[in-house]
Amino acid sequence: MVDVSVIVTAYNEARHISRCLDSLLRQDFESFEVVVVDDGSVDGTSEVVKQYVLRYPGKVRLLRLRKNLGLGNARNIGALYARGKVIAFLDADMEFTADFISKLVKPIFDGMASSSCYGTEVVANSDNPWVMVQNPKVKNVALAEKTGFVRAVDRELFLRCGGFDAWFGYFDDLTFYRKTGIESAVVKDAIAYHYNPDSISEVFWKNF
């Protein structure tokens, strides 16, 4: 068993996922695995991930879903197959500093919280015109000490409570708080870099 399972959900992310995995494999946290859940991609995402599985056996694993089941379902399935005591839910179009995982999970392993969330998300491709009209360059995920959003959580607790409610859509990670009342500790110095949709088709899919 490893301490942390990082679950990376991906739908048609062949363009971004190498950047994500490379940053995760540079983490200063040692006892973790990466479980990529390919949510029915048709663009070769799995083929990219398979190269990492071959190069990092046991460190990177791939679960390939036959059809697109949505973010919440993909995350829940990843949690079922995870081997870590703590699970972290990240996206394939994100990139992370080398200390991101160690900072994100620290409140949980220190016994200060059952779940946590990073505090800041930087838009990595903010110079793109389609990105400019969607979001500010920096988003403060939470200004308070706690939030309803979940990015890392004790696996046993997560499964016992039934995971996320997938029907909720894009903000499915709020449903854990809605069901349990458990708030996540905000790790303000854990920063994620997010590559937002940068074409009309990607913007449409996100809003759909």
Sequence and secondary structure as in RCSB ss.txt:
>XXXX:A:sequence
MVDVSVIVTAYNEARHISRCLDSLLRQDFESFEVVVVDDGSVDGTSEVVKQYVLRYPGKVRLLRLRKNLGLGNAR
NIGALYARGKVIAFLDADMEFTADFISKLVKPIFDGMASSSCYGTEVVANSDNPWVMVQNPKVKNVALAEKTGFV
RAVDRELFLRCGGFDAWFGYFDDLTFYRKTGIESAVVKDAIAYHYNPDSISEVFWKNF
>XXXX:A:secstr
 EEEEEEEEESS TTTHHHHHHHHTT S  SEEEEEEEES SSSHHHHHHHHHHHSTTTEEEEEESS   HHHHH
HHHHHH  EEEEEEEETTEEE TTHHHHHHHHHHTTS SEEEEEEEEETTTTSHHHHTT  SEEES SSSEES  
SEEEHHHHHHTT   GGGGGGGGGHHHHHH   EEEEEEEEEEE    SHHHHHHHH 
